[in-house]
Amino acid sequence: MIPFICLCAWRVMNIRKYDLWLGIVFTLSLMATVGYVSIKHVNRYKISNPEKRSTELRILSYNIYFKNQHPHQVVDLIEGANADVILLQEVTPMWSDLLKKNMTGRFVEEIPQNTAHGLGIYSNYPITLLEVIRNRHGLPIAQLFRVHKQGRDLLIAHIHLTSPAGALGDIKSFIPTYRRNAQIREYQYKSILKSMNKLGEKYPNQLIIGDLNTLPAEPLYNEVCTNWQDLYRVKHILPGPTFPYVHKINFPLLTLDYFFGRGGMAVQIINRVSGGSSDHLAIEAVIKF
């Protein structure tokens, strides 16, 4: 219920144009509430230590925004990150053409879409696409793939769950619409989890990475944390807000993008990446497995 109340209040505040100080107070209250409620859920599952014969991967996850009007700023951020594996959400045919010109020599698996549902994987190391999971409309919500480096395998689910943005259009129907969206996201997560569990014996070291469109105070976050560890919270006490990102303000409010892990691994580095022209911040991590 907390996210419903918070988002309703945020919507009303925008409609009535409350003054700046009220906005600041609301923002801080929202962040404190989400942080407090999520603390009791975080990291109920714990990753184990990696084997002595291990290797590292630098991974970047970024919702690049399918309507982005300044794509070269995103490309500059991606190139500056120098990641081994790049996972992008909301890849369109335009994005696909631009990215391929700027990321030559990588192993690529893309599902471009003209809407916000496109996904793309760009890796310096060999990858094997094992499964694409789609929603009831046939649109992709997850790419399950194996990345191979120095004799080690890591199974990754690159995901983008259905956005609740449609619930913000009408305050009167917000709560039932958001509740329905939460049910859809839960169903999508369970479909992904089922596939990951089937592959667990062969690939025990696993990650879920991407835009879950889910706040840390929501029941789905609690459910995910029963099977996975929130890797950002391994290095940081509170969640890392990633949305909405406005370049001139640089003060996102909500945590929607995540790295979850299970199996034998260690988090060397994990941080949000400022910059770019998307409405999300990117997240980068160095994972030892």
N, C-alpha and C positions, 0 to 999 in steps of 0.2 A: 504493500500500500504506500510505502514511503516514496518510491519513485513516481507514483501516480500524483501524489500531492505536490511533490517538488516540481514536476513538469507542468502541472496545472498552474501553479503559482507563477512559474517563469513565463508561461504564456499570457496570463492575466497582466503581469507586470509590463510586458511588451505592449499589450493592447492599450492599457491605460497610461503608459508613458510616465511611470513613476520617476522621481528624481534620481540623480546619480548615487546619492548616499544610500537610498533604499536598495538600489541595485547592488551596491557593494555589500551591504549587510546581508541581503538575500544570498548572494553568491558565497560568502564565507559560511553562512549557516548551512547551505546546501552541501558544500564540500565537507564541513565538519560532520554533518549527519551521515553522509555516505561513508566517510572514513570510519566513523565510530561503529556503525552497524556492520560494516564489512570486516572489521577486525576479528570478530568472533567466528567468521566463516573462513578466513584466509588460511591456506596452507594446512588444512586438516590432513591432506595427503602429503607425504614427504618423499622427494626424490632420494635415491641412494647414491653413494659415491661411484664415480666412473671407474672402470677397470684401469689398471696401471698402464696397459697398452691402449692409450686413448689419443684422440686428436681433437682439434677445435674447428668450429665453423663460426664465421661472422655472418649474422642473418639480419636483414632489414625487412620490416613489414610496413606497408604504407598504403593507405586508402588515398588514391591520387585525385579523386573527384572527377566523375565522368563529364561534367560540364565546365571543367577548368579552362579558363581563358588565357592562362599564362603557363603553358606546359613546359617551357624551357627552364623555368625556375625549379620545377619538379625534377627535370633531368639533371640539372646542376646539383641538386641535393643528393640524388641517387649516385651520381658519379663521385661526389665528394665522400660518400660513406664508404666506398671501396669494399662493399660486402661480398662474401663468397656466394651467398644465396639471397636473391631479392624476390620478395613476395608482394605483388601489387593487386589491390582490389579496385574495381570500377574501371577496368581496362576496356576501352572502346576500340573500334578499327583505327581511328585517328591516333590514339595512343599507341596501338600496336605498331603502326608504321614508323612513328617517331622513335619508339624505344628500340626497335630492331636496328635502326640506323646508328644509334648511340651505344648499343650493347652487343657489338659483334664479337664472335668467338665464344659466346655462352651457349649452354644447353637451355633450350627454351620449350616451355609448354604453355600455350595460351588458349583462352576461350574468350575472345573479344565479343562484346555485346554493345548494342547501341544504347542500352540503358545502364543502370548502375550495377549490373550483375556480372560484368566481365571479370575474369581472373587471369593472372599471369605469373609464371615462375621463370626466373632467369638465374642460371647457376654456372659457376666456374667449374663445378665438378659434375660427374655423370649423374643423371637422375632417371628414374623409371616411374612413369605415371601408372599407378596401380588401379585407381578408380576415380571417377567423377560422380559426385553425388548432386542430384538436382532436386529442385522443389517441385511442387505439384503442377507447376506450369511448364516444367521442362527446362528451367533456367538453372545454371550452376550455382551451388552454394558451397562446394568444397572440392578441392583437388587433393587426393591422397597420393603421396609419392615417396619414393625412397631416394635419398641422396647418399652417394658412396664416396668416401674419402679415406685413403690410406688403409684399406682393408676393413674399415668400419662402416656400418650402415645406420642411418637415422631415418625413422619414419615420421613424416610431417603431414598433418592435415592443414592445408591452407584454406581458410574459411571466411565467408562473409554471410552472416545470418541476416534474415529479412529485417529491414529497417522499420522502426515504429514511427517514422516521420509522418505517415498518413494520419496518425492519431492527433496530430497537432492542428489539423485544419478546422476542427469544430470542438469547442470546449464542451458542449452539451453531450457529445458522444465520446469524449476523450477516454474516460475510464473503461467502458466496454470495448472500445476499439483497441486500446493499449493492452487490455487483458487478452484479447484474441491474438494480438501480435506476440505476446509473451508465450502463449500456448504454441504458436507456430514455431517460435525460436526453440522452445523446449523439444518439440518433435524433431526439428532439424538436428539439434545437438544429439539426441538419442540415436538418430540414424547414423550420424558420423561416429559416435561412440561404438555402436554395434560393429561397424566395419573395422575400426581400430582394434577392438577386442579380438576379432577374428585373425588379425594379422600380428597380434601380440606375441605369439609363440615364436614366430620367425623374426620379428623385429621388436624386441622388448623396449628399446629406447625410442620414445615417441614424443612428439610435440604437437600441440594445437596452436596455430598462430593466425592472427587476423583480426577482423572487425566483427565482434560478436553482437554489436548493438545492444549490449546488456550492461547495466550498472552494477557495481559491486554490492549494492544493497538489495538486489533482486533475488528471488528464489533460485533462478537458474544459475547464478554465480555460485551460490551455496552448493547446488547440485554438482556443478563442475568440480568444485574443490574437494568433493568426496573421492574423486578418481584421479585428480591432477593437482599439481602444485602451481600456484601463480608465481611465475619466475620473477616478475617485476618486484614482487613483495619479498623475495629472498634478499634483495639488496636495498629495498626502500620500505619504510614502515607503512606509509600510506599509499593509496592508489595514485597512479600518474595520469591526470586528466589529459585527454588528447583531442577533445571536441567541445565546442567549435573553435577552430583556430582562426584568428584574425591577425594578419601580419603586424599591423600597427599597434595592436594591443598585447598580443602574445600572452593571453591569460585564459586558456581553455577551462571549461567547467566540469565536463563529464568524462569519465573513463569508459571507453567503448572498445579499445584495442588492446589485445593481450598476447602474451606468450605463456602457455601452460605446458608443463612437462611431466613425464613419468618415466620410471626406469632408472638406469645408471647414468647420471650426468651431473655437471656442475656449472653454475652460472658465473662466468668470469666478469662480465660486464653486461649491464642492461640499462638503457637510458632512452628517454624521449629525445627526438632530434628536432630542434627548432628550425624554422625556415620553410622554404617551398611556398607553393601557392594553393595548396589544397585546403579544405575545411577541417582536415585532420592533421595532427602531428604524426610523424613517422616514429617507429620504435626500432632500435637496433640492439642486438645482443651478441655476445660471444659465448657460445655453449661448448663445453668440453664433454665429450662422450666416448 
